[in-house]
Amino acid sequence: MDFCAIDFETATHDRSSACEIGVCIVQDSKIVETKTWLIKPPSFPYFNPFNIQVHGIRPEDVKDAPTFDEVWYEVQEMMYGTLMIAHNAGFDAGVLRGCLQHYGMFTPSINYLCSIQLAKKSWNYLPKYGLKQLADYHQIKFNHHRAGDDAEVCAKISLLAFEKLFLTSNEEVSEYMKLKIKKL
């Protein structure tokens, strides 16, 4: 099983306002690397107070950070050729699309899957499927709403879901989740 889990934090409601990205790489069903980048968003220095309240990232934290277009090639190299998984993937895929469009960059052909969909198939008896609730259920401690931690927890929950569903390869995931896998 090879995939990458991804998570974004944003400065505003605008999809191109990524202020942090986290990527967790899974190879042969094992987490091999998690990396986080702070990003200076196009709205800098403006951050919506609500967003700051959620993730705690402030304008002064990103004043010397690179912009999305300066980190994308490194991120893309890590993700190359793998399935992308995110918790509430519509949001993260939208932010990725928004950032790529803002900087006039090519949108790669990436298949992505939402870990909420995986969790609902795996633990259909749970009352909620938020990342925090799933992490609590599986006794995984993390710093919620920080992109690297959220990406890694998404990867861990996805691995647990694949195990519970007896899915052992990317081909099996593609077949089992075919109606839920989307293209970027």
Beta strands, then each sheet from edge to edge (+ up, - down):
strand 1: 3-10
strand 2: 18-27
strand 3: 30-38
strand 4: 83-86
strand 5: 111-114
strand 6: 182-183
sheet 1: 3+ 2- 1+ 4+ 5+ 6-
end
